[in-house]
Amino acid sequence: MSRVLIIGAGGVGAVVAHKCAQAPDVFSEILLASRTLSRCEKIRDDVRELQGRTIGVAQVDADNVDETVALIQSFKPDLLLNVALPYQDLPLMDACLAAGVDYLDTANYEPIDEAKFEYKWQWAYRERYEKAGIMALMGSGFDPGVTNVFCAYAQKRLFDEIHTVDIIDCNAGSHGKAFATNFNPEINIREITQNGRYWENGEWVETKPMQYSQTFDFPEVGERKAYLLYHEELESLVLHLKGLKRIRFWMTFGEEYLTHLRVLQNVGMTRIDPVEFQGQPIVPIQFLKALLPDPASLAEGYTGKTSIGCLIEGVKEGQPRKVLIYNVCDHAECHREVRAQAVSYTTGVPAMVGAKMMLTGQWKRAGVWHMEQFDPEPFLEELGQRGLPWHVKELEPSR
Ligand SMILES: NC(=O)c1ccc[n+]([C@@H]2O[C@H](COP(=O)([O-])OP(=O)(O)OC[C@H]3O[C@@H](n4cnc5c(N)ncnc54)[C@H](OP(=O)(O)O)[C@@H]3O)[C@@H](O)[C@H]2O)c1
């Protein structure tokens, strides 16, 4: 029995609220707080209708540490689950430190004025969290999150040595809009338009945005072209996978999406620096976000599936081995269950499962930790039961 404070009432926050509400034995009291109270209230009403439970709601500016500390002190949660934006990671970690509460997020910190995501800012909290006897779990979404756990499982059960990992992420769904992003547009576009990066033989190799592409055969979807991107789980996995020689991250994009993105970039709409407009400074990408569909609004009528996994090669008992560990998730089924699309769902379910691991003491250690640093098996067992079944497919090893 525990109390959880969820911060952020977007597409992912809604799924987390529903999934926590489905597990009253663990999450006995739930408070959803965000910048806009009306969004929390809408989610509260949906949770009441679909899950038959009442959750609390509150307004909070998560950039303001004192405000969050006051909210923590009044609600007294056992865990703060951050599904606001990466910009809020550090103020929320500060608030947890001040109030002595465990912390979990799904995306690493990035400064608002620089499209650069790295763990160094959050790793800097390690000693303070250890001293305070509280825990922070980094990146408990799908990627990062489940992908880290798939790698930990491969290391524990499937391989003696892991040589290469390709994380492959495909959304083969269709939302019927000319251009939309499946999670926060600002964060999504910043991620895609920055340089790519992968790790090989102990070194990071930088690429131009979308410089490399490759076709992969995605389970239940088929062959799709995916582009090499930098993704944050690479930074911790290179530290925790033994014998690793190369790790890369690939994501699919449709031609329509790439064409829109190219035009928006060419005309300056994806810029993150302020420009003067009629005597006012505006940040073009923030203005663009205001025009694009809200990711949560895509859920109704969304068809198709996501197919995300880790393609891993290495050695087991002296023999070469290649496997794909993956999950396939159907947009329409997510909508039926919690009125969400699959990208929010595949993020929100692992956030709830990570929270359960912490609250039940199955994953519990003071300090700042990554998903692959814990036993993958209880997490994966729970993940399958909570709506994201996963599979291991044996493949012919490369020569
Ligand atoms: N690991 C993964 O697999 C994965 C995948 C997808 C997304 N994510 C992460 O999940 C998070 C949520 O994504 P999303 O699609 O749900 O985004 P979203 O729909 O834009 O929702 C973000 C929510 O955070 C709230 N918020 C923003 N600033 C705030 C502040 N200062 N104080 C309080 N609340 C604030 C927003 O409030 P308003 O309603 O007022 O705007 C909004 O409700 C993001 O960090 C994203 O990067 C992770």
Ligand as a Chemical Component Dictionary entry (heavy atoms), coordinates in Angstrom:
data_LIG
# 
_chem_comp.id                   LIG 
_chem_comp.type                 NON-POLYMER 
_chem_comp.pdbx_formal_charge   0 
_chem_comp.three_letter_code    LIG 
# 
loop_
_chem_comp_atom.comp_id 
_chem_comp_atom.atom_id 
_chem_comp_atom.alt_atom_id 
_chem_comp_atom.type_symbol 
_chem_comp_atom.charge 
_chem_comp_atom.model_Cartn_x 
_chem_comp_atom.model_Cartn_y 
_chem_comp_atom.model_Cartn_z 
_chem_comp_atom.pdbx_ordinal 
LIG N1  N1  N 0  11.183 6.722  -22.509 1  
LIG C1  C1  C 0  10.257 6.725  -23.444 2  
LIG O1  O1  O 0  10.025 5.690  -24.076 3  
LIG C2  C2  C 0  9.435  7.946  -23.727 4  
LIG C3  C3  C 0  8.599  7.965  -24.859 5  
LIG C4  C4  C 0  7.757  9.058  -25.055 6  
LIG C5  C5  C 0  7.794  10.142 -24.183 7  
LIG N2  N2  N 1  8.674  10.118 -23.122 8  
LIG C6  C6  C 0  8.719  11.260 -22.181 9  
LIG O2  O2  O 0  7.506  11.313 -21.468 10 
LIG C7  C7  C 0  7.291  12.657 -21.021 11 
LIG C8  C8  C 0  5.845  13.059 -21.281 12 
LIG O3  O3  O 0  5.550  12.978 -22.661 13 
LIG P1  P1  P 0  4.075  13.330 -23.209 14 
LIG O4  O4  O 0  3.976  12.849 -24.593 15 
LIG O5  O5  O -1 3.083  12.930 -22.201 16 
LIG O6  O6  O 0  4.180  14.932 -23.248 17 
LIG P2  P2  P 0  2.974  15.987 -23.180 18 
LIG O7  O7  O 0  1.728  15.363 -23.716 19 
LIG O8  O8  O 0  3.480  17.248 -23.770 20 
LIG O9  O9  O 0  2.757  16.166 -21.595 21 
LIG C9  C9  C 0  3.659  16.820 -20.773 22 
LIG C10 C10 C 0  2.901  17.291 -19.547 23 
LIG O10 O10 O 0  3.836  17.920 -18.647 24 
LIG C11 C11 C 0  3.234  19.116 -18.190 25 
LIG N3  N3  N 0  4.220  20.118 -17.830 26 
LIG C12 C12 C 0  5.095  20.767 -18.645 27 
LIG N4  N4  N 0  5.795  21.663 -17.946 28 
LIG C13 C13 C 0  5.367  21.592 -16.679 29 
LIG C14 C14 C 0  5.691  22.282 -15.478 30 
LIG N5  N5  N 0  6.618  23.249 -15.454 31 
LIG N6  N6  N 0  5.032  21.955 -14.352 32 
LIG C15 C15 C 0  4.083  20.982 -14.343 33 
LIG N7  N7  N 0  3.730  20.300 -15.441 34 
LIG C16 C16 C 0  4.355  20.614 -16.590 35 
LIG C17 C17 C 0  2.419  19.622 -19.359 36 
LIG O11 O11 O 0  1.515  20.560 -18.885 37 
LIG P3  P3  P 0  0.548  21.430 -19.860 38 
LIG O12 O12 O 0  -0.619 20.512 -20.070 39 
LIG O13 O13 O 0  0.243  22.646 -19.091 40 
LIG O14 O14 O 0  1.334  21.684 -21.115 41 
LIG C18 C18 C 0  1.817  18.327 -19.869 42 
LIG O15 O15 O 0  0.641  17.994 -19.190 43 
LIG C19 C19 C 0  8.326  13.514 -21.771 44 
LIG O16 O16 O 0  9.386  13.791 -20.906 45 
LIG C20 C20 C 0  8.799  12.611 -22.871 46 
LIG O17 O17 O 0  10.116 12.903 -23.274 47 
LIG C21 C21 C 0  9.466  9.047  -22.869 48 
# 
loop_
_chem_comp_bond.comp_id 
_chem_comp_bond.atom_id_1 
_chem_comp_bond.atom_id_2 
_chem_comp_bond.value_order 
_chem_comp_bond.pdbx_ordinal 
LIG N1  C1  SING 1  
LIG C1  O1  DOUB 2  
LIG C1  C2  SING 3  
LIG C2  C3  SING 4  
LIG C2  C21 DOUB 5  
LIG C3  C4  DOUB 6  
LIG C4  C5  SING 7  
LIG C5  N2  DOUB 8  
LIG N2  C6  SING 9  
LIG N2  C21 SING 10 
LIG C6  O2  SING 11 
LIG C6  C20 SING 12 
LIG O2  C7  SING 13 
LIG C7  C8  SING 14 
LIG C7  C19 SING 15 
LIG C8  O3  SING 16 
LIG O3  P1  SING 17 
LIG P1  O4  DOUB 18 
LIG P1  O5  SING 19 
LIG P1  O6  SING 20 
LIG O6  P2  SING 21 
LIG P2  O7  DOUB 22 
LIG P2  O8  SING 23 
LIG P2  O9  SING 24 
LIG O9  C9  SING 25 
LIG C9  C10 SING 26 
LIG C10 O10 SING 27 
LIG C10 C18 SING 28 
LIG O10 C11 SING 29 
LIG C11 N3  SING 30 
LIG C11 C17 SING 31 
LIG N3  C12 SING 32 
LIG N3  C16 SING 33 
LIG C12 N4  DOUB 34 
LIG N4  C13 SING 35 
LIG C13 C14 SING 36 
LIG C13 C16 DOUB 37 
LIG C14 N5  SING 38 
LIG C14 N6  DOUB 39 
LIG N6  C15 SING 40 
LIG C15 N7  DOUB 41 
LIG N7  C16 SING 42 
LIG C17 O11 SING 43 
LIG C17 C18 SING 44 
LIG O11 P3  SING 45 
LIG P3  O12 DOUB 46 
LIG P3  O13 SING 47 
LIG P3  O14 SING 48 
LIG C18 O15 SING 49 
LIG C19 O16 SING 50 
LIG C19 C20 SING 51 
LIG C20 O17 SING 52 
# 
